[in-house]
Amino acid sequence: MRKTTFLLPILVIAVAGVLSSIFIVDEREKALVLQFGRVVSVKDEPGLSFKIPLIQDVVKYDDRILSRDVDPLEVTPLDDRRLVVDAFARYRISDVNRFREATGAGGDQAIDVAGRRLDSILRSQTREILGSVSSNDILSSDRAALMQRIRNGAVGDATELGLELIDVRLKRTDLPAENLDATFERMRAEREREATDERARGNEAAQRVRAQADRTVVELTSDAQRQAEIIRGEADARRNGIFAQAFGADPEFFEFYRSLTAYQRALQANNSTMVLSPDSDFFNYLKSDTGKDADDAGAAAE
């Protein structure tokens, strides 16, 4: 009993010592083993590792790709057209020993310190690179090449922090708020000018179309009238020819037909009063069944 009482505390202390000497490195982490604040080993492979209890400490860092949003900053390109740029970076801790020396902290606090220093590096590089080109280059398809230049320019300083800078992206590139109204007004005026030019060109084209249409109408009408006069003249000629042929075939019948036509035209419903001399030949065919010749024959007989 007395022996068991003596061995139990020793066993407990031994188990606690063993457990405190074991630590696990997750596959998403890297770890530093510190002894009195000095790095004695770097654990960058996942699995079980050991340390000296009460003497050595373990500091773990995230080994995943991290993202950092850079605060919006104002840049001035070569054409002095100010722009507000919003960017972000993706990075990871490549050298935990150098990272600790650069930040002087561990865990999330070290990440925060490194992030602020990375912000400063990226802001400096962004101003330098974007300030060497025009705003049109920033807003064009060359934007990807500019982002790569920013990343390449910041890689060296990031490496000094123990970071691997993977990518830099420009999320948003806008004009400053005080310039937006003036820019919108200028764009609106430009679009109104273009609209006015388009309307003027449209009106000019419409005038040409109308003039061409009016000319075509006049030409078609004139041609139709000319053809109508020709047809009318040919018809009159044919009519006169028929009259002449009929007169030659039977002069008396032709004279009778012409007299009836004259009666039809003269004796209208609203104009039936006529003043004629007694010896007028106009109504010869109404006075006699045989016409003018019969009247002449009767007068000769008398």
C-alpha positions in Angstrom: 0.0 0.0 0.0 2.8 2.4 0.9 4.6 1.4 -2.3 1.5 2.1 -4.4 1.1 5.5 -2.9 4.6 6.3 -3.7 4.5 5.1 -7.4 1.2 6.7 -8.4 2.3 10.3 -8.3 5.5 9.3 -10.2 3.3 7.6 -12.8 1.1 10.7 -13.1 4.0 13.0 -13.4 5.6 10.7 -16.1 2.4 10.6 -18.1 1.9 14.3 -17.9 5.5 14.8 -19.0 5.1 12.5 -22.0 1.9 14.2 -23.0 3.4 17.7 -22.7 6.4 16.7 -24.8 4.1 15.6 -27.7 2.5 18.0 -30.1 0.7 17.5 -33.5 1.5 19.5 -36.6 -1.6 19.7 -38.7 -1.2 19.5 -42.5 -2.5 23.1 -42.7 0.2 24.4 -40.3 3.9 24.9 -39.8 5.4 25.0 -36.3 8.5 26.5 -34.6 10.0 24.9 -31.5 11.4 27.6 -29.3 13.8 27.3 -26.4 14.0 30.4 -24.3 12.7 32.4 -27.2 15.3 31.0 -29.7 14.2 28.8 -32.6 15.7 25.3 -32.3 13.7 23.5 -35.0 11.2 24.0 -37.7 8.3 21.5 -38.2 6.9 21.9 -41.6 5.7 18.3 -42.1 2.4 17.1 -40.7 2.4 14.5 -37.9 3.6 13.9 -34.3 6.6 15.8 -33.0 8.3 16.1 -29.7 9.7 18.9 -27.5 11.3 19.2 -24.1 8.5 19.9 -21.6 8.7 23.1 -19.6 11.7 24.2 -21.5 10.6 24.3 -25.1 7.5 26.0 -26.6 5.7 25.5 -29.9 4.4 28.3 -32.1 2.2 27.4 -35.0 1.5 29.3 -38.2 -1.1 28.9 -40.9 0.4 27.2 -44.0 -2.6 27.8 -46.2 -2.9 30.5 -48.9 -4.1 33.6 -47.3 -5.9 36.6 -48.7 -5.3 40.3 -47.8 -7.5 43.2 -48.9 -5.5 46.4 -49.5 -7.3 49.6 -48.4 -8.4 51.7 -51.4 -5.8 54.1 -52.5 -5.7 57.0 -54.9 -3.2 56.9 -57.8 -2.3 59.5 -60.4 -1.4 58.0 -63.9 0.6 59.8 -66.5 -2.4 61.7 -67.9 -3.1 63.2 -64.4 -6.5 61.5 -64.3 -6.8 60.5 -60.7 -8.1 57.0 -60.0 -9.1 55.1 -56.8 -7.8 51.6 -56.9 -9.0 48.7 -54.7 -6.7 45.6 -54.7 -6.1 42.4 -52.9 -3.3 39.9 -52.6 -2.9 36.2 -52.0 0.1 34.9 -50.2 1.4 32.2 -47.9 4.1 31.9 -45.2 7.1 30.3 -46.9 9.7 30.7 -44.3 8.3 30.6 -40.7 11.7 31.4 -39.1 12.1 34.6 -41.1 8.4 35.3 -40.7 8.8 35.2 -36.9 11.9 37.4 -37.0 10.1 40.0 -39.2 6.9 40.1 -37.2 8.3 39.4 -33.7 5.1 37.6 -32.8 3.2 34.4 -33.3 -0.2 33.1 -34.4 -2.9 35.6 -35.5 -1.0 38.5 -34.1 1.9 37.8 -36.5 -0.5 37.4 -39.4 -2.0 40.8 -38.6 1.5 42.5 -38.4 2.6 40.9 -41.6 -0.6 41.9 -43.3 -0.1 45.6 -42.5 3.5 45.5 -43.7 2.4 43.7 -46.9 -0.3 46.5 -47.4 2.5 49.1 -47.2 4.6 47.2 -49.8 1.6 46.7 -52.2 0.5 50.3 -51.9 3.9 51.5 -52.7 4.3 49.2 -55.7 0.8 50.0 -57.0 1.4 53.8 -56.9 4.8 53.3 -58.7 3.5 51.0 -61.4 0.2 52.6 -62.1 1.8 56.1 -62.0 4.0 55.1 -64.9 1.2 54.4 -67.4 -1.9 56.2 -68.6 -5.4 55.7 -67.2 -6.4 54.1 -70.5 -3.8 51.4 -70.0 -5.1 50.7 -66.5 -8.7 50.4 -67.7 -7.8 48.3 -70.8 -6.8 44.7 -71.4 -3.2 45.6 -70.3 -4.5 45.6 -66.8 -3.4 41.9 -66.3 0.2 42.8 -67.2 0.1 45.7 -64.8 -1.0 43.4 -62.0 1.8 41.0 -62.8 4.3 43.9 -62.6 2.9 45.0 -59.2 3.3 41.4 -58.0 6.8 41.0 -59.4 7.9 44.4 -57.8 6.6 43.3 -54.4 8.0 39.8 -54.4 11.4 40.8 -53.0 10.0 42.8 -50.1 7.5 40.0 -49.3 10.3 37.4 -49.3 12.1 39.5 -46.6 9.0 39.0 -44.5 9.1 35.2 -45.0 6.1 35.4 -47.4 5.5 34.0 -50.8 3.4 36.5 -52.8 1.3 34.4 -55.1 -0.9 36.9 -56.8 -2.1 40.6 -56.8 -5.4 41.6 -58.3 -7.1 45.0 -58.9 -10.7 44.5 -57.8 -12.0 48.0 -58.7 -10.7 51.0 -60.5 -12.9 54.1 -60.3 -12.7 57.8 -60.5 -12.8 59.8 -57.2 -16.3 60.7 -56.1 -15.7 64.4 -56.7 -14.8 63.7 -60.3 -17.7 61.4 -61.1 -20.2 64.2 -61.7 -18.0 66.1 -64.0 -17.1 62.9 -65.9 -20.7 61.9 -66.3 -21.6 65.4 -67.5 -18.8 65.2 -70.1 -19.9 61.8 -71.2 -23.5 63.0 -71.4 -22.5 66.1 -73.5 -20.4 63.8 -75.8 -23.3 61.4 -76.3 -25.7 64.3 -77.0 -23.3 65.7 -79.5 -23.1 62.3 -81.2 -26.9 62.1 -81.2 -27.2 65.5 -82.7 -24.7 64.6 -85.5 -26.6 61.4 -86.1 -30.0 63.2 -86.3 -28.4 65.8 -88.7 -27.1 63.0 -90.9 -30.5 61.3 -90.8 -32.3 64.4 -91.8 -29.9 65.0 -94.6 -30.4 61.5 -95.9 -34.2 61.9 -95.5 -34.1 65.1 -97.6 -32.2 63.3 -100.3 -34.7 60.4 -100.3 -37.6 62.8 -100.4 -36.1 64.8 -103.2 -35.4 61.6 -105.2 -39.0 60.5 -104.5 -40.5 63.8 -105.7 -38.3 63.7 -108.8 -39.4 60.1 -109.5 -43.1 61.1 -109.0 -42.7 64.0 -111.5 -40.9 61.8 -114.0 -43.5 59.0 -113.7 -46.4 61.5 -113.9 -44.9 63.3 -116.9 -44.2 60.0 -118.7 -47.8 58.7 -117.9 -49.3 62.0 -119.2 -47.1 61.7 -122.4 -48.2 58.2 -123.0 -51.8 59.1 -122.3 -51.6 61.9 -124.9 -50.0 59.5 -127.4 -52.8 57.0 -126.8 -55.4 59.7 -126.9 -54.0 61.0 -130.2 -53.9 57.5 -131.7 -57.5 56.9 -130.6 -58.6 60.2 -132.1 -56.9 59.3 -135.3 -58.5 55.9 -135.4 -61.9 57.5 -134.6 -61.5 60.0 -137.4 -60.4 57.2 -139.7 -63.5 55.3 -138.9 -65.7 58.4 -139.4 -64.0 59.0 -142.7 -64.5 55.4 -143.8 -68.2 55.5 -142.7 -68.7 58.8 -144.5 -67.3 57.3 -147.7 -69.4 54.2 -147.5 -72.8 56.0 -146.9 -72.6 59.8 -146.7 -76.3 60.1 -145.9 -76.2 57.8 -143.0 -73.0 59.4 -141.7 -74.7 62.9 -141.9 -77.7 61.4 -140.1 -75.5 60.0 -137.3 -73.7 63.2 -136.9 -77.0 65.1 -136.6 -78.3 62.8 -133.9 -75.0 63.2 -132.0 -75.4 67.0 -132.3 -79.0 66.7 -131.0 -77.9 64.7 -128.0 -75.2 67.2 -127.1 -77.4 70.2 -127.6 -80.7 69.1 -126.1 -79.6 68.5 -122.5 -82.1 68.3 -119.6 -81.2 71.7 -118.2 -80.5 73.4 -121.5 -83.3 72.7 -123.9 -84.1 76.2 -125.1 -82.6 77.1 -128.4 -83.0 80.2 -130.7 -82.7 79.3 -134.4 -83.7 81.0 -137.7 -86.7 79.5 -139.5 -84.5 78.3 -142.4 -81.8 76.7 -140.2 -80.7 73.2 -141.3 -80.1 72.0 -137.8 -83.4 70.2 -137.3 -83.7 68.9 -140.8 -84.0 65.3 -139.6 -86.6 66.2 -137.0 -88.8 68.0 -139.7 -88.8 65.2 -142.2 -88.5 61.4 -142.2 -86.2 61.5 -145.2 -83.9 64.3 -144.0 -82.4 67.3 -145.9 -82.5 65.7 -149.4 -86.3 65.0 -149.1 -86.9 68.7 -148.1 -84.8 69.9 -151.0 -86.7 67.7 -153.4 -90.1 68.9 -152.1 -89.0 72.5 -152.5 -87.9 71.9 -156.1 -91.2 70.3 -156.9 -93.1 73.3 -155.7 
